[in-house]
Amino acid sequence: MGSIIRNLPEEGWEKGIGPGIVDKKIMGPNDSNFMLMGLAKMDPGVKSPPHRHRYTQIFYFLEGHGQVIADGQAYDVSAGSVARFVHGEEHTVINPGPGPLSLIEVRVLPRGQTVWE
């Protein structure tokens, strides 16, 4: 089990899903068998690779302006926006800049699933 209290600003960023994307795990696989949570930050001009999951994924945007493409449809996002992928939608996030795009990510496994895919 992880620590009860952590100071995330003091922890380093890890390589994210693609170039120009970094993240910090708030709650990792050693903390829960059904949920993951993290912070992610995208540099200006970065686009995450299109992908989909067999679990629910939720993004809460903290700063910046960008776009989410979900199953081919574009949505503008900014601080306070929420994107929810609950049906395996293919998705990508785009940060056109000029500043970083930051978000909190939550992943929840369906009942009975034990692998993060």
C-alpha positions as CSV (number, residue, x, y, z in Angstrom):
1,M,0.0,0.0,0.0
2,G,1.2,3.5,-0.8
3,S,1.5,6.3,1.8
4,I,-1.5,7.9,3.3
5,I,-0.1,11.4,2.6
6,R,2.2,12.3,-0.3
7,N,3.5,15.6,-1.6
8,L,3.1,15.3,-5.4
9,P,4.9,18.6,-6.2
10,E,8.1,17.0,-4.8
11,E,7.7,13.8,-6.9
12,G,9.1,13.5,-10.4
13,W,7.2,13.2,-13.6
14,E,7.2,9.9,-15.5
15,K,7.0,9.3,-19.2
16,G,3.4,9.3,-20.4
17,I,1.5,7.7,-23.3
18,G,3.5,9.5,-25.9
19,P,6.3,12.2,-26.6
20,G,5.6,15.4,-24.7
21,I,3.3,13.8,-22.2
22,V,4.2,13.2,-18.6
23,D,2.3,11.9,-15.6
24,K,2.4,11.3,-11.9
25,K,0.4,8.4,-10.3
26,I,-1.8,9.5,-7.5
27,M,-3.1,6.0,-7.0
28,G,-1.3,3.2,-8.8
29,P,-1.9,-0.6,-9.2
30,N,-0.2,-1.3,-5.8
31,D,-2.9,0.9,-4.1
32,S,-6.1,-0.5,-5.6
33,N,-7.2,-3.5,-7.6
34,F,-9.9,-1.7,-9.5
35,M,-8.9,2.0,-9.8
36,L,-6.0,4.1,-11.0
37,M,-5.7,7.9,-10.7
38,G,-3.0,10.3,-11.9
39,L,-2.0,13.7,-13.1
40,A,-1.0,14.2,-16.7
41,K,0.6,17.2,-18.5
42,M,0.9,17.7,-22.2
43,D,3.3,20.1,-23.8
44,P,2.1,22.6,-26.4
45,G,1.7,21.1,-29.9
46,V,1.4,17.5,-28.6
47,K,-1.3,15.0,-29.6
48,S,-1.8,11.7,-27.7
49,P,-1.9,8.6,-29.9
50,P,-5.5,7.5,-30.7
51,H,-6.4,4.5,-28.5
52,R,-9.2,2.8,-26.6
53,H,-9.6,0.8,-23.4
54,R,-11.7,-1.9,-22.0
55,Y,-12.2,0.1,-18.8
56,T,-13.8,3.5,-18.0
57,Q,-11.5,6.5,-18.2
58,I,-12.3,10.0,-17.0
59,F,-10.3,13.2,-17.6
60,Y,-10.8,16.4,-15.5
61,F,-8.9,19.3,-17.1
62,L,-7.0,21.5,-14.7
63,E,-5.4,24.1,-17.0
64,G,-4.9,25.0,-20.7
65,H,-7.1,24.7,-23.7
66,G,-7.3,21.7,-26.1
67,Q,-9.4,19.3,-28.0
68,V,-10.6,15.7,-27.3
69,I,-11.4,13.6,-30.3
70,A,-13.8,10.7,-29.4
71,D,-14.9,8.3,-32.1
72,G,-14.1,10.9,-34.7
73,Q,-16.0,13.8,-33.1
74,A,-14.0,16.9,-31.8
75,Y,-14.8,18.6,-28.5
76,D,-13.1,21.7,-27.1
77,V,-11.9,21.4,-23.6
78,S,-10.4,23.8,-21.0
79,A,-10.0,24.1,-17.2
80,G,-13.1,22.5,-15.6
81,S,-14.1,20.3,-18.6
82,V,-14.7,16.6,-18.0
83,A,-14.3,13.9,-20.7
84,R,-15.7,10.5,-20.0
85,F,-15.0,7.3,-22.0
86,V,-17.3,4.6,-20.7
87,H,-18.0,2.5,-23.8
88,G,-14.5,1.9,-25.2
89,E,-14.5,5.0,-27.4
90,E,-11.4,5.6,-29.4
91,H,-9.9,8.9,-28.1
92,T,-7.0,11.3,-28.4
93,V,-6.2,14.6,-26.7
94,I,-4.7,17.5,-28.5
95,N,-2.9,20.5,-27.0
96,P,-2.5,23.2,-29.7
97,G,-0.9,25.5,-27.1
98,P,0.3,28.0,-26.3
99,G,0.7,26.6,-22.8
100,P,0.6,23.2,-21.1
101,L,-2.7,21.1,-20.9
102,S,-3.0,19.4,-17.5
103,L,-5.6,17.0,-16.3
104,I,-6.5,14.5,-13.6
105,E,-7.1,11.0,-15.0
106,V,-9.2,8.3,-13.3
107,R,-9.4,4.7,-14.6
108,V,-11.9,2.2,-13.3
109,L,-11.9,-1.5,-14.2
110,P,-15.3,-3.2,-14.9
111,R,-16.4,-5.8,-12.3
112,G,-14.5,-9.0,-12.8
113,Q,-11.8,-7.5,-15.0
114,T,-8.3,-7.7,-13.4
115,V,-6.0,-6.5,-16.2
116,W,-5.4,-2.9,-17.3
117,E,-5.7,-3.1,-21.1
